[in-house]
């Protein structure tokens, strides 16, 4: 398979390349930023190179984990990919699989989000691996991620246990030119074969005790692998004679090395830890013994720092040298390094100004660019849904969920966002709390279509069974939009484009025991408001319960599903009374404000012609152009 010598790849694409080079034949996942590009990249590369690969977008991360784990049980090399909060969903399987192990290699790819940029937490997957007693690899750049993906599958197969590869946003979405050359998959084409062993695969608690002992023995042996993988840059002088050393992992290790080189400080030793767990205790202990002080650079939380003894000599989050939260950007890393250099009597070659935040702020101020908070796209059907919900029930409580529609908070239509599936569970819990006090409180919950497939069914069954009373609006834009337009189980095709069996939302909702179910198009505001009121009337009636409304309109950014022709942009007429209702209560990016004219304007470069704003204006001042022409 001859390929170009070098290609510029995303970190996630480099991971996919490493998987295929290692002979991985099964890749599963649930889309979640920053992990979403791994699976489609593996599919694309496997097709280009004629490699056998089964890939699927699973209904949630737990399902994805089990699907890939099953392949590893029968001897295939497999991987599942997810973001860090998705690992929570797969946690039960992760913990158990560490005991039972695998036959083929099995790589769990969890992508963390320091910042966070697109997540509800900054949790650290290295800590999850530690709890599960699963080895974890921590690459610093796309090239290393590619190599560690290969190495991870090899280690997994050699030690018969799952291995985690931890990425972060900057690595997953960073790019690097990588040598791509002719290769043959390392593991060949392993044939599936199930080795019946109930004491292992179906172990009772007593047998789990023995599996746990075996797991601990494996981890002891893996410490030697961790020791060999740890990389020392520079030299230390002997016991206590080196004023300062740096222990780092992941992206911060690479940034620290580059900063030391730029400042001519190559004499400061740096230990880059590639396998944080099991921790390379011997090499780290020797490093700590040689240095008077050790600065620890890692993200998003303390892990290496917790494994270093003699805390009085360790500088990091617990000493205040490194921020306890947030992404370690280069300027933050340099600030921590500079502080440690000063305290140890060392002086940097120059006072480096890396405060990019200040520089960016100054540049924005000079450019006089207007600030704008994140908002739903122009023409997004979710905006119309939230507007209708607020019009129908202005005093309701609005539990919601994870997805594009979280931005409904800008429209006053989202009160809570906890986790995937919580739009329903919190609605049910809130109802039961008010019901205890004999209070009637309208509750309108929202959840996206992909999220409902992910974690809505169990929550809805629970709510129906326990006679909760609220309205659930499933915002069905017919795609997993926020993470890159991935398919849902409602599609008639699978991740690789082959035919799949579609599972309509209506059938799923009805199977959960819901008696009231109606479908509406949110672009028709009047009809949507009427359906919502009807749904609450049924929910709050003597025969009531949970009423479900499916607000269905395709995402306009997904060309595969959105087939409607765009209408010409409407226009704001002289009837505009400058009430600002359209720009504040509806908040469409295609509606602006003309300060000189003192009225709203349609920004035609952004408008998609959905026409919903025509229905929103309380004065009837926004008209279709053909209507004005008449």
C-alpha positions as CSV (number, residue, x, y, z in Angstrom):
1,X,0.0,0.0,0.0
2,X,2.2,2.9,-1.2
3,X,1.3,6.2,0.4
4,X,2.7,9.7,0.3
5,X,5.7,10.1,2.5
6,X,4.2,12.8,4.8
7,X,0.7,13.9,5.6
8,X,-0.6,16.6,7.9
9,X,-2.9,14.8,10.3
10,X,-5.2,15.8,13.1
11,X,-4.2,14.2,16.4
12,X,-7.4,12.1,16.2
13,X,-6.5,11.0,12.6
14,X,-3.0,10.1,13.9
15,X,-4.6,7.9,16.5
16,X,-6.7,6.2,13.8
17,X,-3.6,5.6,11.8
18,X,-1.9,4.0,14.8
19,X,-4.9,1.7,15.3
20,X,-4.9,0.5,11.7
21,X,-1.1,0.0,11.7
22,X,-1.5,-2.2,14.8
23,X,-4.1,-4.4,13.1
24,X,-7.2,-3.0,14.8
25,X,-10.3,-4.5,13.1
26,X,-13.1,-3.1,15.3
27,X,-13.6,0.6,16.2
28,X,-16.7,1.8,18.1
29,X,-17.7,5.0,19.8
30,X,-20.2,7.6,20.7
31,X,-19.6,11.0,19.2
32,X,-18.3,13.6,21.7
33,X,-15.9,16.5,21.3
34,X,-12.9,16.2,21.2
35,X,-13.0,12.5,20.2
36,X,-15.4,12.5,17.3
37,X,-12.9,12.4,14.4
38,X,-11.2,9.1,15.3
39,X,-13.8,6.7,14.1
40,X,-14.5,8.3,10.7
41,X,-10.8,8.7,10.1
42,X,-10.3,5.0,10.7
43,X,-13.1,4.2,8.3
44,X,-11.7,6.5,5.6
45,X,-8.2,5.1,5.9
46,X,-9.3,1.5,6.0
47,X,-11.2,2.0,2.7
48,X,-8.3,3.8,1.1
49,X,-5.9,1.0,2.0
50,X,-8.2,-2.0,1.6
51,X,-8.1,-3.0,5.3
52,X,-10.9,-4.9,7.0
53,X,-12.6,-2.8,9.6
54,X,-16.0,-2.9,11.4
55,X,-16.9,0.5,12.8
56,X,-20.1,1.7,14.4
57,X,-21.5,4.7,16.2
58,X,-23.1,3.0,19.1
59,X,-26.2,4.3,21.0
60,X,-24.0,5.3,24.0
61,X,-20.5,4.9,25.3
62,X,-21.3,1.8,27.4
63,X,-22.7,0.0,24.4
64,X,-19.6,1.1,22.4
65,X,-17.3,-0.2,25.1
66,X,-19.1,-3.6,25.2
67,X,-19.2,-4.0,21.5
68,X,-15.4,-3.5,21.1
69,X,-14.6,-5.5,24.3
70,X,-16.6,-8.4,22.9
71,X,-14.4,-8.4,19.8
72,X,-11.3,-8.4,22.0
73,X,-12.7,-11.3,24.0
74,X,-12.7,-13.4,20.9
75,X,-9.2,-12.4,19.8
76,X,-9.6,-9.4,17.6
77,X,-7.8,-6.1,18.2
78,X,-10.4,-3.5,19.0
79,X,-10.8,0.0,20.2
80,X,-13.6,2.3,21.5
81,X,-13.4,6.0,21.6
82,X,-15.3,8.6,23.6
83,X,-14.8,11.9,25.5
84,X,-14.0,12.0,29.1
85,X,-17.5,12.3,30.4
86,X,-18.6,9.5,28.2
87,X,-16.1,7.3,30.1
88,X,-18.5,7.7,33.1
89,X,-21.2,6.0,31.1
90,X,-18.9,3.1,30.3
91,X,-17.4,2.9,33.8
92,X,-19.2,-0.2,34.9
93,X,-17.8,-2.2,32.0
94,X,-14.4,-0.6,32.4
95,X,-14.1,-1.7,36.0
96,X,-15.2,-5.3,35.4
97,X,-13.2,-5.8,32.2
98,X,-9.9,-5.0,34.0
99,X,-10.6,-8.2,36.0
100,X,-11.7,-10.5,33.2
101,X,-9.2,-9.2,30.7
102,X,-9.0,-9.8,26.9
103,X,-7.6,-12.2,24.3
104,X,-6.9,-9.7,21.6
105,X,-5.7,-6.1,22.1
106,X,-8.3,-3.6,23.5
107,X,-7.6,0.1,23.6
108,X,-10.0,2.5,25.4
109,X,-9.5,6.0,24.0
110,X,-10.7,8.7,26.3
111,X,-10.3,12.3,25.2
112,X,-10.1,14.9,28.1
113,X,-11.2,18.5,27.7
114,X,-9.1,20.8,29.9
115,X,-10.7,24.3,29.9
116,X,-13.3,23.0,29.5
117,X,-14.1,23.9,25.9
118,X,-17.1,21.6,25.2
119,X,-17.8,19.6,28.3
120,X,-19.6,19.8,31.7
121,X,-16.5,18.8,33.7
122,X,-12.7,18.9,33.5
123,X,-12.3,15.4,34.8
124,X,-9.0,13.5,34.4
125,X,-9.2,10.1,32.7
126,X,-5.9,9.1,34.2
127,X,-7.6,9.1,37.6
128,X,-10.4,6.9,36.2
129,X,-7.8,4.4,34.9
130,X,-6.1,4.4,38.3
131,X,-9.4,3.6,40.0
132,X,-10.1,0.8,37.4
133,X,-6.6,-0.5,37.7
134,X,-6.1,-0.2,33.9
135,X,-2.8,1.1,32.5
136,X,-3.0,4.5,30.8
137,X,-0.8,6.1,28.1
138,X,-0.4,9.9,27.9
139,X,0.9,11.1,24.5
140,X,2.2,14.7,24.0
141,X,1.7,15.2,20.2
142,X,-0.1,13.5,17.3
143,X,3.0,11.5,16.2
144,X,3.4,10.1,19.7
145,X,-0.4,9.4,19.9
146,X,-0.1,7.4,16.7
147,X,2.8,5.4,18.2
148,X,1.2,4.9,21.6
149,X,-2.0,3.7,20.0
150,X,0.0,1.0,18.4
151,X,2.0,0.3,21.6
152,X,-1.2,0.3,23.6
153,X,-2.8,-2.5,21.6
154,X,0.5,-4.5,21.8
155,X,0.6,-4.1,25.6
156,X,-3.1,-5.0,25.9
157,X,-2.6,-8.2,24.0
158,X,0.6,-9.1,25.8
159,X,-0.8,-8.6,29.3
160,X,-4.4,-9.7,28.4
161,X,-6.0,-6.5,29.8
162,X,-7.6,-3.3,28.5
163,X,-5.3,-0.3,28.1
164,X,-6.4,3.3,28.0
165,X,-5.0,6.0,25.7
166,X,-5.7,9.4,27.1
167,X,-5.8,12.4,24.7
168,X,-6.8,16.0,25.3
169,X,-8.4,18.7,23.2
170,X,-5.1,20.3,22.1
171,X,-3.7,17.0,21.0
172,X,-6.9,15.6,19.4
173,X,-7.4,18.8,17.4
174,X,-3.8,19.8,16.8
175,X,-2.1,19.0,13.6
176,X,1.3,17.5,12.7
177,X,3.1,16.4,9.6
178,X,3.5,12.7,10.0
179,X,5.4,10.1,8.0
180,X,2.9,7.7,6.4
181,X,4.4,4.8,4.5
182,X,3.7,1.3,3.3
183,X,2.8,-1.0,6.2
184,X,1.3,-4.3,6.9
185,X,-0.9,-4.6,10.1
186,X,1.1,-5.8,13.0
187,X,-1.3,-8.5,14.2
188,X,-2.4,-9.8,10.9
189,X,-6.0,-10.8,10.5
190,X,-6.8,-12.7,13.8
191,X,-9.7,-15.0,13.3
192,X,-12.5,-14.8,15.9
193,X,-12.5,-17.7,18.4
194,X,-14.3,-17.9,21.7
195,X,-12.4,-19.7,24.5
196,X,-15.1,-21.0,26.8
197,X,-14.0,-20.2,30.4
198,X,-16.9,-19.5,32.8
199,X,-14.6,-19.0,35.7
200,X,-13.2,-16.0,33.8
201,X,-15.9,-14.6,31.6
202,X,-18.8,-15.3,33.9
203,X,-16.9,-15.2,37.2
204,X,-18.8,-15.3,40.5
205,X,-17.6,-13.1,43.4
206,X,-15.3,-15.7,44.7
207,X,-13.6,-16.1,41.4
208,X,-13.4,-12.4,41.0
209,X,-11.1,-12.4,44.1
210,X,-8.6,-14.5,42.2
211,X,-9.0,-12.4,39.1
212,X,-8.2,-9.4,41.2
213,X,-5.0,-11.0,42.4
214,X,-4.0,-11.8,38.9
215,X,-4.8,-8.2,37.9
216,X,-2.5,-6.9,40.6
217,X,0.3,-9.2,39.4
218,X,-0.1,-7.8,35.9
219,X,0.2,-4.3,37.2
220,X,3.4,-5.1,39.0
221,X,4.9,-6.4,35.8
222,X,3.7,-3.4,33.9
223,X,5.7,-1.1,36.2
224,X,8.8,-2.2,34.3
225,X,7.1,-1.2,31.0
226,X,6.3,2.2,32.5
227,X,9.9,2.7,33.7
228,X,11.2,2.0,30.1
229,X,8.7,4.4,28.6
230,X,9.5,7.3,30.8
231,X,11.9,9.7,29.0
232,X,14.6,11.8,30.6
233,X,15.7,14.9,28.8
234,X,18.9,16.4,30.2
235,X,21.0,15.1,33.0
236,X,21.0,15.5,36.8
237,X,24.1,15.9,38.8
238,X,23.6,13.6,41.7
239,X,21.8,13.4,44.9
240,X,20.3,16.8,45.8
241,X,22.8,18.6,43.6
242,X,20.3,19.7,40.8
243,X,18.4,22.8,41.9
244,X,15.3,22.2,39.8
245,X,13.9,19.4,37.7
246,X,10.6,19.1,35.9
247,X,8.2,16.1,35.8
248,X,5.6,16.4,33.1
249,X,3.1,14.4,31.1
250,X,1.0,14.8,28.0
251,X,0.9,18.1,26.1
252,X,2.5,20.1,29.0
253,X,5.6,18.0,28.7
254,X,6.1,19.0,25.0
255,X,5.4,22.6,25.8
256,X,7.9,22.7,28.7
257,X,10.6,21.1,26.5
258,X,10.1,23.7,23.8
259,X,10.2,26.6,26.3
260,X,13.4,25.3,27.9
261,X,15.0,25.0,24.5
262,X,13.8,28.5,23.5
263,X,15.3,30.0,26.7
264,X,18.5,28.1,26.5
265,X,17.7,26.2,29.7
266,X,18.5,22.7,28.3
267,X,20.5,22.0,31.5
268,X,17.3,21.7,33.5
269,X,16.3,18.0,33.5
270,X,12.8,17.0,32.5
271,X,11.2,13.6,33.1
272,X,8.4,13.0,30.6
273,X,6.0,10.3,31.9
274,X,4.4,8.4,29.0
275,X,2.6,5.8,31.2
276,X,1.2,7.6,34.3
277,X,-0.3,4.3,35.6
278,X,1.3,2.1,36.6
279,X,3.6,5.0,37.8
280,X,7.4,4.7,37.1
281,X,8.2,4.8,40.8
282,X,11.9,3.9,40.5
283,X,12.8,6.4,37.8
284,X,10.7,9.1,39.4
285,X,12.2,8.4,42.8
286,X,15.7,8.7,41.5
287,X,14.8,11.9,39.7
288,X,13.2,13.4,42.9
289,X,16.3,12.4,44.9
290,X,18.6,14.2,42.6
291,X,16.7,17.4,42.5
292,X,16.3,19.9,45.3
293,X,12.9,20.9,43.9
294,X,10.7,19.3,41.3
295,X,8.0,21.2,39.3
296,X,5.1,19.0,38.1
297,X,3.3,20.1,34.9
298,X,0.2,18.1,33.9
299,X,-3.5,18.6,33.1
300,X,-6.3,18.8,33.9
301,X,-5.7,17.6,37.4
302,X,-3.1,16.3,39.8
303,X,-2.0,12.8,39.1
304,X,1.8,12.6,38.7
305,X,2.1,15.0,41.6
306,X,0.1,12.7,43.9
307,X,2.5,9.8,43.1
308,X,5.7,11.7,44.1
309,X,6.9,11.3,47.6
310,X,8.4,14.1,49.8
311,X,5.7,16.7,49.0
312,X,7.8,19.5,50.5
313,X,10.1,19.3,47.5
314,X,7.3,19.1,44.9
315,X,6.0,22.2,43.3
316,X,2.6,21.9,41.5
317,X,-1.1,22.4,42.1
318,X,-0.9,21.7,45.8
319,X,1.9,24.2,46.4
320,X,0.1,26.9,44.3
321,X,2.7,27.0,41.5
322,X,0.2,25.6,39.0
323,X,-3.5,26.6,38.7
324,X,-5.8,24.1,40.2
325,X,-8.2,24.2,37.2
326,X,-8.1,25.1,33.6
327,X,-6.0,24.3,30.6
328,X,-2.2,24.7,30.9
329,X,-1.6,27.1,28.0
330,X,2.0,28.0,27.2
331,X,1.9,31.3,29.0
332,X,0.6,29.5,32.2
333,X,3.3,26.9,32.0
334,X,6.0,29.5,31.5
335,X,4.6,31.5,34.5
336,X,4.9,28.3,36.7
337,X,8.4,27.6,35.3
338,X,9.6,31.1,35.9
339,X,8.3,31.2,39.5
340,X,10.2,27.9,40.2
341,X,13.3,29.2,38.5
342,X,13.3,32.3,40.7
343,X,12.7,30.3,43.9
344,X,15.5,27.9,43.2
345,X,18.0,30.7,42.4
346,X,18.1,30.1,38.7
347,X,17.5,32.8,36.2
348,X,15.9,32.5,32.8
349,X,17.8,33.8,29.8
350,X,15.0,36.4,29.1
351,X,11.8,37.7,30.5
352,X,9.5,36.0,28.1
353,X,6.1,37.7,27.4
354,X,3.8,34.8,26.8
355,X,0.6,36.4,28.1
356,X,-1.4,35.6,25.0
357,X,-4.6,36.5,26.8
358,X,-3.4,40.1,27.2
359,X,-2.1,40.3,23.7
360,X,-5.4,38.9,22.3
361,X,-7.4,41.3,24.3
362,X,-5.4,44.2,23.1
363,X,-5.7,43.1,19.5
364,X,-9.5,42.7,19.8
365,X,-9.8,46.1,21.4
366,X,-7.9,47.7,18.6
367,X,-10.0,45.9,16.0
368,X,-13.2,47.0,17.8
369,X,-14.9,43.7,17.1
370,X,-18.2,43.2,18.8
371,X,-18.4,40.4,21.3
372,X,-21.0,37.7,20.9
373,X,-21.8,34.8,23.2
374,X,-22.3,31.3,21.7
375,X,-25.8,31.0,20.1
376,X,-27.8,28.6,18.0
377,X,-27.2,28.9,14.3
378,X,-29.4,31.0,12.1
379,X,-32.5,29.0,11.1
380,X,-31.9,26.4,13.9
381,X,-35.2,24.7,14.6
382,X,-34.3,24.5,18.3
383,X,-34.6,28.2,18.5
384,X,-38.2,28.1,17.3
385,X,-38.9,25.3,19.7
386,X,-37.6,27.2,22.7
387,X,-39.5,30.3,21.7
388,X,-42.7,28.3,21.4
389,X,-42.1,26.7,24.8
390,X,-41.5,30.1,26.5
391,X,-44.6,31.5,24.8
392,X,-46.8,28.6,25.9
393,X,-45.4,28.3,29.5
394,X,-43.5,31.4,30.6
395,X,-43.5,30.3,34.2
396,X,-42.5,26.7,33.8
397,X,-39.3,25.0,35.0
398,X,-37.2,23.9,32.1
399,X,-34.9,20.9,32.7
400,X,-32.7,20.2,29.7
401,X,-29.8,18.1,28.5
402,X,-26.5,17.9,26.7
403,X,-26.4,19.1,23.0
404,X,-26.7,22.1,20.7
405,X,-29.9,22.9,22.5
406,X,-28.1,23.6,25.8
407,X,-27.8,27.1,24.1
408,X,-31.5,27.4,24.7
409,X,-30.4,29.0,28.0
410,X,-29.9,32.2,26.0
411,X,-33.6,32.1,25.2
412,X,-34.6,31.5,28.8
413,X,-35.7,27.9,27.9
414,X,-33.1,25.9,29.9
415,X,-32.9,25.9,33.6
416,X,-30.8,22.8,34.3
417,X,-28.1,20.8,32.5
418,X,-26.5,18.0,34.6
419,X,-25.6,15.1,32.3
420,X,-26.9,13.0,29.4
421,X,-30.4,11.9,30.2
422,X,-31.0,14.3,33.0
423,X,-33.5,16.4,31.1
424,X,-36.0,13.6,31.9
425,X,-34.8,12.4,35.3
426,X,-34.6,15.9,36.8
427,X,-38.0,16.7,35.4
428,X,-39.4,13.6,37.1
429,X,-37.6,14.4,40.4
430,X,-38.7,18.0,40.4
431,X,-42.3,16.9,39.8
432,X,-42.2,14.5,42.7
433,X,-40.8,17.1,45.0
434,X,-43.5,19.7,44.2
435,X,-46.2,16.9,44.4
436,X,-45.1,16.2,48.0
437,X,-46.2,19.7,48.8
438,X,-49.4,19.5,46.9
439,X,-48.2,22.2,44.4
440,X,-48.9,22.3,40.7
441,X,-45.9,23.4,38.7
442,X,-45.6,23.3,34.9
443,X,-42.4,21.4,33.9
444,X,-41.3,21.3,30.3
445,X,-38.2,19.2,29.7
446,X,-36.1,19.2,26.5
447,X,-33.8,16.6,25.1
448,X,-32.3,16.0,21.7
449,X,-33.0,13.0,19.5
450,X,-29.5,11.5,19.7
451,X,-29.5,12.1,23.5
452,X,-32.8,10.3,23.8
453,X,-31.4,7.3,22.1
454,X,-28.3,7.5,24.3
455,X,-29.9,7.7,27.7
456,X,-33.5,8.8,27.5
457,X,-35.4,5.5,27.4
458,X,-34.6,4.2,30.9
459,X,-35.3,7.7,32.3
460,X,-38.7,7.9,30.5
461,X,-39.8,4.4,31.5
462,X,-39.0,5.4,35.1
463,X,-40.9,8.6,34.9
464,X,-44.0,6.9,33.3
465,X,-43.9,4.0,35.8
466,X,-43.8,6.4,38.8
467,X,-46.6,8.6,37.4
468,X,-44.6,11.8,37.0
469,X,-46.4,14.6,35.2
470,X,-44.5,16.9,32.8
471,X,-44.1,17.5,29.1
472,X,-41.0,16.2,27.4
473,X,-40.1,17.9,24.1
474,X,-37.7,15.8,22.0
475,X,-35.9,18.2,19.8
476,X,-35.5,16.1,16.7
477,X,-33.1,17.6,14.1
478,X,-32.5,14.1,12.7
479,X,-28.7,14.1,13.3
480,X,-26.1,14.2,16.0
481,X,-25.3,17.8,15.1
482,X,-23.1,19.3,17.8
483,X,-20.3,16.7,17.4
484,X,-20.1,16.7,13.6
485,X,-23.3,15.4,12.0
486,X,-23.0,11.7,13.0
487,X,-25.9,9.3,12.4
488,X,-28.5,8.3,14.9
489,X,-30.5,5.0,15.2
490,X,-33.3,6.7,13.2
491,X,-31.2,6.6,10.1
492,X,-31.4,3.8,7.5
493,X,-27.7,3.6,7.2
494,X,-24.8,2.9,9.5
495,X,-21.5,4.7,10.2
496,X,-19.9,3.1,7.2
497,X,-22.8,4.0,4.9
498,X,-24.1,0.4,4.7
499,X,-27.8,-0.2,5.3
500,X,-29.1,-0.2,8.8
501,X,-32.5,-0.8,10.4
502,X,-34.0,2.6,11.4
503,X,-35.6,2.9,14.8
504,X,-38.2,5.7,14.7
505,X,-38.5,7.9,17.8
506,X,-42.3,7.4,17.8
507,X,-42.0,3.6,18.3
508,X,-39.4,4.0,21.0
509,X,-41.5,6.6,22.9
510,X,-44.6,4.5,22.7
511,X,-42.7,1.4,23.9
512,X,-41.8,3.4,27.1
513,X,-45.5,3.5,28.0
514,X,-46.3,7.1,26.9
515,X,-50.0,7.6,26.0
516,X,-49.8,11.2,24.6
517,X,-47.4,11.6,21.7
518,X,-47.6,14.2,19.0
519,X,-45.2,15.4,16.3
520,X,-45.0,19.0,15.2
521,X,-42.7,21.3,13.0
522,X,-41.3,24.0,15.2
523,X,-41.2,26.4,12.3
524,X,-45.0,26.5,12.6
525,X,-45.0,28.5,15.9
526,X,-48.7,28.7,16.3
527,X,-49.3,25.0,15.8
528,X,-46.3,24.1,18.1
529,X,-47.7,26.3,20.9
530,X,-51.1,24.6,20.6
531,X,-49.5,21.2,20.7
532,X,-47.5,22.1,23.8
533,X,-50.6,23.4,25.6
534,X,-52.5,20.3,24.7
535,X,-49.7,18.1,26.0
536,X,-49.6,19.9,29.4
537,X,-53.4,19.7,29.6
538,X,-53.1,15.9,29.2
539,X,-50.2,15.6,31.5
540,X,-52.0,17.4,34.2
541,X,-55.4,15.7,33.8
542,X,-56.8,12.9,35.9
543,X,-55.5,10.3,33.4
544,X,-52.3,12.3,33.0
545,X,-48.6,11.4,33.1
546,X,-45.7,12.2,30.9
547,X,-46.7,13.8,27.6
548,X,-44.2,13.7,24.7
549,X,-44.0,16.2,21.9
550,X,-41.5,15.5,19.1
551,X,-40.5,18.9,17.6
552,X,-39.1,17.7,14.2
553,X,-37.2,19.7,11.7
554,X,-33.9,18.8,10.1
555,X,-30.7,20.6,11.0
556,X,-30.0,23.1,8.2
557,X,-26.3,22.4,8.3
558,X,-26.8,18.8,7.5
559,X,-27.3,18.6,3.8
560,X,-28.0,14.9,3.8
561,X,-31.2,15.4,5.7
562,X,-32.3,19.0,5.0
563,X,-33.9,19.1,1.6
564,X,-36.0,22.2,1.7
565,X,-35.1,25.1,-0.6
566,X,-34.1,28.3,1.1
567,X,-36.5,31.2,0.8
568,X,-35.4,34.7,0.2
569,X,-34.5,36.6,3.4
570,X,-37.4,38.6,4.8
571,X,-37.1,42.4,5.4
572,X,-37.9,44.7,8.3
573,X,-40.5,47.3,7.3
574,X,-41.2,50.8,8.5
575,X,-43.7,49.3,11.0
576,X,-40.7,48.4,13.3
577,X,-41.2,50.1,16.7
578,X,-37.7,49.4,18.0
579,X,-39.0,47.1,20.7
580,X,-35.9,44.8,20.2
581,X,-38.1,41.7,20.8
582,X,-36.7,39.9,17.8
583,X,-33.0,40.5,18.6
584,X,-33.4,39.8,22.3
585,X,-36.1,37.3,22.8
586,X,-35.4,35.4,19.6
587,X,-31.7,36.0,19.3
588,X,-31.2,34.9,15.7
589,X,-27.7,35.7,14.4
590,X,-29.3,36.9,11.2
591,X,-31.1,39.7,13.0
592,X,-29.0,42.7,13.8
593,X,-29.6,46.3,15.0
594,X,-29.1,49.4,13.0
595,X,-28.1,52.0,15.5
596,X,-28.4,54.8,13.0
597,X,-31.8,53.8,11.8
598,X,-33.0,52.8,15.3
599,X,-34.5,49.5,14.2
600,X,-33.8,45.8,13.5
601,X,-32.3,44.7,10.3
602,X,-32.0,41.3,8.5
603,X,-28.4,40.4,7.8
604,X,-28.8,38.7,4.5
605,X,-25.4,37.1,4.5
606,X,-26.4,35.0,7.5
607,X,-30.1,34.5,6.9
608,X,-31.2,31.1,5.7
609,X,-34.8,32.1,4.9
610,X,-36.6,30.0,7.5
611,X,-39.1,32.8,8.0
612,X,-39.7,32.1,11.7
613,X,-38.8,35.7,12.6
614,X,-41.9,36.9,10.5
615,X,-44.0,35.0,13.1
616,X,-42.0,36.3,16.1
617,X,-42.4,40.0,15.5
618,X,-45.2,41.3,17.8
619,X,-45.8,44.3,15.5
620,X,-45.9,42.4,12.2
621,X,-43.0,44.5,11.0
622,X,-40.9,41.7,9.5
623,X,-42.3,40.6,6.1
624,X,-41.5,38.3,3.3
625,X,-40.2,40.4,0.4
626,X,-42.8,39.2,-2.0
627,X,-45.5,40.2,0.5
628,X,-44.0,43.7,0.7
629,X,-43.9,43.9,-3.1
630,X,-47.6,43.3,-3.3
